[in-house]
Amino acid sequence: MRIFKVNWYPPQSEELERLYGKTVEFDIDPIPTDPGYTIARERSRAADALINCSATHLLPAEIDDFENVRIVVREGVGYDNLDLEGWGARGIPVCNVPDYGTTEVADHAIALMLALTRGTATYGDVLRSDPVGNWRFSAAPLVRRHKGATFGVIGLGRIGLAAARRAAAFDMRVVFYDPYLPNGTELSVGYERVHSLTDLMAMSDIVSVHTPLNDETRGFVGKAAFEAAKPGLVLVNTARGPIVDLDALYDALKDGRVAGAGLDVLPKEPADSDHPLVKAWTSRESWLDGRLILTPHAAFYSPAAMNDMQRKAVEVILAYTEEGRLTNCVNRQFLKSASPVRRAS
């Protein structure tokens, strides 16, 4: 079994070699720095399975180049950078790893909320510049009480639910918007349900984004959503950058309709330093002081999560190729006559 890992970023889990070194050969290709880079055909042709490690980079090759691949795995949760329909037309299942960093991302969403609404990031920043003159509790503009405040969740999947549970532990009222969950979900989780994004924005003090990126959700949190926002709203996004219209967010922050934002993801990554919002933040424009936090698409990360992510990606492949058991498949609607290939024993 030869597994080709493309768009790889370190560190590589040492556990993989220990667990699978005798049965799996890994071919690892780092994220290319040359925009015109393509994988050599002999490498892509030799692969039995393919893992795309990056959440944002496309495969540096055509689907037809992987003529012997029987399964594709996105080493992570999001899979918007893979051609689900194209692989499905060839009978190749595309899978993801939805359960490796659920707690990390939920923790990060709450951490971004707290950094803004308890002022922890702002206090440290201003004290560093003047530990005497800035020794004042009023330096952080968004500090508030969490008990009784409303925490709105867009997308109550694994991570959204984990974030909701954490918010509830702060005695916050939790509401959610997710049109794809069946009726009665609100009864089983004990949270309030709304049936439109504008309703969620209008009643929430904090809104945390946890929906996948697709054609429906691209730019979903945009001008209309921000116009409906409750005064003082804080937005948190740990899902995918393009879900939030960054131009609309800039306008909403600038005119005060949105009080603050914590963004782990951006429409363009690394950050577009020329975008007005990013530029205002890096230039420390006074109107944005204490109102914006950016982190580098790091919500998923912990050493333990990285190990889980890499191991579970291989487990998905072996479950299919050795047992015929397809797990975490995300392109079933496009899948045509997939057939697992068992390794010779």
Buried (B, 14 or more C-beta within 10 A) or exposed (E): BBBBBBBBEEEBBEEBEEBBEEEBEBBEBEBBEEEEEEBEEEBBBBBBBBBBBBBBBEBBBEBEBBEEBBBBBBBBBBBBBBBBEBBBBBEBBBBBBBEBBBBBBBBBBBBBBBBBBBBBBBBEBBBEEEEEEBEEEEBBEBBBEBEEBBBBBBBBBBBBBBBBBBBBEBEBBBBBBBEEBEEEBBEEBEBBBBEEBBBBBBBBBBBBBBBBBBEEBBBBBBBEBBBBBBEBBBBBBBBBBBBBBBBBBBBBBBEEBBBBBBBBBBBBBEBBEEBBBBBBBEEEEEEBBBBBBBBEBEBBBBEEBBBBBBBBBBBBBBBBBBEEEBBBBBBEEBBEEBEBBEEEE
